[in-house]
């Protein structure tokens, strides 16, 4: 089985295009407030991604960041973003 949860280190300021593309087991991502930019297709084809948690900050999130995310039942999902 692959990686199920990822916590981005506080030293990261940008998540580049297609960073987690085709991470077939990934379910949860934790993003610190240090991240200022989340690029296009970052979560592309992450079939089981359920939750993206972003600490309250100034993240500029691409409108295409979650393009291609599908649930097991093949319904297009929206990122669930919790701001803390």
MOTA-V366658 format. One record per residue. N is the residue number from 1. RES is the residue in one small letter. PHI is phi in whole degrees, -180 to 180 (none if undefined). Layout:
n=N res=RES phi=PHI
n=N res=RES phi=PHI
This chain:
n=1 res=x phi=none
n=2 res=x phi=-86
n=3 res=x phi=-72
n=4 res=x phi=-101
n=5 res=x phi=-135
n=6 res=x phi=-128
n=7 res=x phi=-117
n=8 res=x phi=-73
n=9 res=x phi=-66
n=10 res=x phi=-63
n=11 res=x phi=-78
n=12 res=x phi=-84
n=13 res=x phi=-113
n=14 res=x phi=-148
n=15 res=x phi=-112
n=16 res=x phi=-78
n=17 res=x phi=-50
n=18 res=x phi=61
n=19 res=x phi=-55
n=20 res=x phi=-107
n=21 res=x phi=-51
n=22 res=x phi=60
n=23 res=x phi=-81
n=24 res=x phi=-65
n=25 res=x phi=-104
n=26 res=x phi=-63
n=27 res=x phi=-117
n=28 res=x phi=-144
n=29 res=x phi=-130
n=30 res=x phi=-111
n=31 res=x phi=-119
n=32 res=x phi=-77
n=33 res=x phi=-68
n=34 res=x phi=-68
n=35 res=x phi=-76
n=36 res=x phi=-100
n=37 res=x phi=-143
n=38 res=x phi=-123
n=39 res=x phi=-79
n=40 res=x phi=-63
n=41 res=x phi=55
n=42 res=x phi=-56
n=43 res=x phi=-108
n=44 res=x phi=-57
n=45 res=x phi=61
n=46 res=x phi=-93
n=47 res=x phi=-59
n=48 res=x phi=-113
n=49 res=x phi=-64
n=50 res=x phi=-112
n=51 res=x phi=-137
n=52 res=x phi=-121
n=53 res=x phi=-106
n=54 res=x phi=-120
n=55 res=x phi=-64
n=56 res=x phi=-57
n=57 res=x phi=-168
n=58 res=x phi=-121
n=59 res=x phi=-69
n=60 res=x phi=-95
n=61 res=x phi=-102
n=62 res=x phi=-60
n=63 res=x phi=-68
n=64 res=x phi=-102
n=65 res=x phi=-59
n=66 res=x phi=-101
n=67 res=x phi=-57
n=68 res=x phi=88
n=69 res=x phi=-80
n=70 res=x phi=-126
n=71 res=x phi=-79
n=72 res=x phi=-55
n=73 res=x phi=-84
n=74 res=x phi=69
n=75 res=x phi=-86
n=76 res=x phi=-68
n=77 res=x phi=-106
n=78 res=x phi=-98
n=79 res=x phi=-64
n=80 res=x phi=-95
n=81 res=x phi=-110
n=82 res=x phi=-110
n=83 res=x phi=-98
n=84 res=x phi=-117
